């Protein structure tokens, strides 16, 4: 009995001595603890996913760029240089990707190499964006 009382007093004395250190540690690491707690909450689906911050322009600007680039792609003539065609295609693809991010449309455009698969993915994305409400292609093709 006397040993348990002594042990209890000893534990309480140690806890009292360590309390300021623990409080100081919590104050200096509180932000990190909060970030980890939020990450665990998101992984367990207790919290909403973190919003994706992009540096993309507003969707209205993206739609205007898509209309302009789409029209330029259609109006290319046979004398257009390969560099100009490639640059226009890259700009169009980049704008499609920005539109996909803005409207949460899944895409594989960043992962596919040039070729038929990428062309099919481009057509699929255009249709998915229009289904999501983004109008950028004219009725006459």
C-alpha positions in Angstrom: 0.0 0.0 0.0 2.7 2.4 0.9 4.6 1.6 -2.3 1.6 2.3 -4.4 1.1 5.7 -2.7 4.8 6.5 -3.3 4.5 5.4 -6.9 1.4 7.5 -7.4 3.0 10.6 -5.9 6.1 10.0 -8.0 4.0 9.7 -11.2 2.1 12.9 -10.4 5.3 14.8 -9.7 6.7 13.7 -13.0 3.5 14.6 -14.9 3.5 18.1 -13.2 7.2 18.6 -14.1 6.6 17.5 -17.8 3.4 19.5 -18.2 5.1 22.8 -19.3 7.3 21.0 -21.7 4.2 19.2 -23.2 2.3 22.4 -23.6 5.3 24.1 -25.2 5.6 21.2 -27.6 1.9 21.4 -28.5 2.2 25.1 -29.1 5.2 24.7 -31.5 3.8 21.6 -33.3 0.1 22.4 -33.2 -0.2 23.3 -36.9 1.5 20.0 -38.0 -0.7 18.0 -35.7 -3.8 19.8 -37.2 -2.6 19.1 -40.7 -2.1 15.4 -39.9 -5.5 15.2 -38.2 -7.2 16.7 -41.2 -5.3 14.4 -43.6 -6.5 11.4 -41.5 -10.0 12.7 -41.5 -10.0 13.1 -45.3 -8.5 9.6 -45.7 -11.3 8.2 -43.5 -13.8 10.3 -45.5 -14.8 12.1 -42.3 -13.9 15.4 -43.9 -14.4 16.7 -47.5 -11.4 16.4 -49.8 -9.1 19.3 -49.9 -10.0 21.8 -52.6 -7.7 21.7 -55.6 -6.1 25.0 -56.1 -5.2 25.7 -59.7 -3.9 28.8 -61.4 -6.2 28.3 -64.3 -8.2 31.3 -65.6 -12.0 31.4 -65.1 -14.1 29.0 -67.0 -15.5 31.8 -69.2 -12.0 32.6 -70.4 -11.2 28.9 -70.9 -14.3 28.5 -73.0 -13.4 31.6 -75.1 -9.9 30.2 -75.7 -11.3 26.8 -76.7 -13.7 28.5 -79.2 -10.8 30.5 -80.7 -8.4 27.6 -80.8 -11.0 25.2 -82.2 -11.8 27.7 -85.0 -8.1 28.1 -85.8 -7.6 24.4 -85.9 -10.5 24.0 -88.4 -9.3 26.8 -90.6 -5.7 25.6 -91.1 -4.8 25.4 -94.7 -2.3 23.1 -96.3 0.5 25.7 -96.3 0.5 25.9 -92.5 3.9 25.0 -91.1 4.3 21.9 -89.0 5.6 24.0 -86.1 2.5 26.2 -86.2 0.2 23.2 -86.4 2.0 21.5 -83.5 1.9 24.7 -81.4 -1.8 25.2 -82.0 -2.4 21.5 -81.1 -0.4 21.9 -77.9 -2.3 25.1 -76.9 -5.7 23.4 -77.7 -4.7 20.3 -75.6 -3.6 22.5 -72.7 -6.8 24.4 -72.8 -8.8 21.2 -72.9 -6.9 20.0 -69.8 -7.7 23.3 -68.0 -11.4 22.9 -68.9 -11.3 19.3 -67.5 -9.8 20.5 -64.3 -12.4 23.3 -63.9 -15.3 21.0 -64.6 -13.9 17.9 -62.8 -13.9 15.9 -66.1 -11.5 12.9 -65.9 -9.0 12.8 -68.8 -5.9 11.0 -69.9 -4.6 13.7 -72.3 -1.4 14.3 -70.2 -0.5 10.6 -70.2 -1.0 9.7 -73.9 1.6 10.2 -76.6 0.7 11.7 -79.9 -1.2 9.3 -82.1 -4.6 7.8 -82.6 -5.2 7.1 -78.9 -4.6 10.8 -78.1 -6.9 11.8 -80.9 -9.7 9.6 -79.6 -9.2 10.9 -76.1 -9.4 14.5 -77.4 -12.8 13.7 -79.1 -14.0 12.0 -75.9 -13.0 15.0 -73.8 -14.7 17.4 -76.2 -17.9 15.4 -75.9 -17.6 15.1 -72.1 -17.1 18.9 -71.7 -20.1 19.6 -73.9 -22.1 17.1 -71.8 -20.9 19.0 -68.7 -22.4 22.2 -70.2 -19.4 23.9 -71.8 -20.2 25.0 -75.3 -17.2 25.8 -77.4 -17.7 24.1 -80.8 -19.8 25.7 -83.4 -22.8 23.8 -84.9 -21.2 23.9 -88.3 -18.0 21.8 -88.5 
